[in-house]
Structure formats: structure tokens, C-alpha cells
């Protein structure tokens, strides 16, 4: 039983070290100005896509497409 406990402790220690390493990499990436600029651009692109998808024109196009699909299913 002691062997299993030692193995479990070793696994937990190794997992903790891996988590610390990953956190350090993530922190360094978050502090990188280039990564921040890239994330900002992606955020702006996402906002534009959301606005386009939720615009009244898009909603009307969705309704028309749904009508066509429903008509095609009925025939």
C-alpha cells in the first residue's frame, strides 16, 4: 500500500510542477505586447461579426431562408 501512496504523491508533485510551468508560459504570453495586439484584433473582429449576424438585415435573411427550407420540406 505504501508503494501506491508514493506513486500517487509523485504523480501529484509532477502534476503541480507541470501546472506551474504552464502558468508561467501563459503569464509570459499574456504580457507579450504582440499577443495582446493580436487578441485585441480578434476581439474587434468578433464584435463586427456579432453585429453583422444580429443586424435586422441578417435576421430578415434568416427568416427568408427558413421559409424556403420549410417550403422545400413540405413538397
Buried (B, 14 or more C-beta within 10 A) or exposed (E): EEEEEEEEEEEEEEEEEEEEEEEEEEEEEEEEEEEEEEEEEEEEEEEEEEEEEEEEEEEEEEEEEEEEEEEEEEE
